[in-house]
Amino acid sequence: MSLLNAYSYEVALQWTGRRAGHATAADFPVLEISAPPEFSGEPGKWTPEHLLVASVASCLMTTFLAIASLSRFDVIAYRSNAVARLEKVPGEGYRFTEIVLTPVIAVQPADREKAEKALRQAEKHCFISNSLRTTVQVEPQFLVAALEPTR
Amino acid sequence: MSLLNAYSYEVALQWTGRRAGHATAADFPVLEISAPPEFSGEPGKWTPEHLLVASVASCLMTTFLAIASLSRFDVIAYRSNAVARLEKVPGEGYRFTEIVLTPVIAVQPADREKAEKALRQAEKHCFISNSLRTTVQVEPQFLVAALEPTR
């Protein structure tokens, strides 16, 4: 729903037993969720913790892709690891203190500078990391590779 | 990975073309992710925005279930809607300003007070909302229902 510079996102959650449930939203596939095993959950299901990490990493990627498109350069490849550290903070309890994103981005040699600039902009404009108290570190690696000519 | 009151959560993200990719973690099912349609993404896939909402809602649920277990009362049913508001904040750009969770929780009549207390504790201890700058409102509804006797 769009409304004058504001959007809303809705999810429905249903408990299915033990420490697990499923989330539904729009016309997306059903997402099975559980607490992680170290907090008495079931293995093999996405956890609230991993969903947060996936959210931050994918926000950086989609924001970068949007800026790349506006900046008119081609992205050849993009993959990223993301690791979040959850720790007990004195007086506060557990919270995520740091998320480290390590994107590996391939572009053509001539686009490297544009890509670096686009990533810095994406980092600044990512909606999810802007909503976090957690420090989000972005440690990119840029690969330059000539695109194969179209045959 | 556990390490003296600290845990880490890792996700790998792979761009698959356009504004979409997939996320993998541990032995979880592959999660297809795209930007939402209003930001040039493809419909039908989980978005960074929806993943954040699912993360917050499922964290409250799993934390509540853990506290219910410690408090020795039975949860009969738990479902929750969750809505997040993304808006342009002057001088900051877009960020999530509010997430409203509306859990509907069924317990036996004698457990209502315990359940209310457990939810307040879950709200306080949720790792995800403790990591957000966003205001998280919890507006619960408690249903009391006698469990069918075991036959």
Interface residues (C-beta under 8 A of the other chain):
Chain A: S2 N5 A6 Y7 S8 Y9 E10 V11 A12 L13 Q14 W15 R18 R19 G21 A23 A25 A26 D27 F28 P29 L31 E32 I33 S34 A35 P36 E38 F39 S40 G41 P43 G44 K45 W46 T47 P48 E49 H50 L51 L52 V53 A54 S55 V56 A57 S58 C59 M61 T62 L65 A66 S69 V75 A77 Y78 R79 S80 N81 A82 V83 A84 R85 L86 E87 K88 E92 G93 Y94 R95 F96 K124 H125 F127 I128 N130 S131 L132 R133 T134
Chain B: S2 N5 A6 Y7 S8 Y9 E10 V11 A12 L13 Q14 W15 R18 R19 G21 A23 A25 A26 D27 F28 P29 L31 E32 I33 S34 A35 P36 E38 F39 S40 G41 P43 G44 K45 W46 T47 P48 E49 H50 L51 L52 V53 A54 S55 V56 A57 S58 C59 M61 T62 L65 A66 S69 V75 A77 Y78 R79 S80 N81 A82 V83 A84 R85 L86 E87 K88 E92 G93 Y94 R95 F96 K124 H125 F127 I128 N130 S131 L132 R133 T134
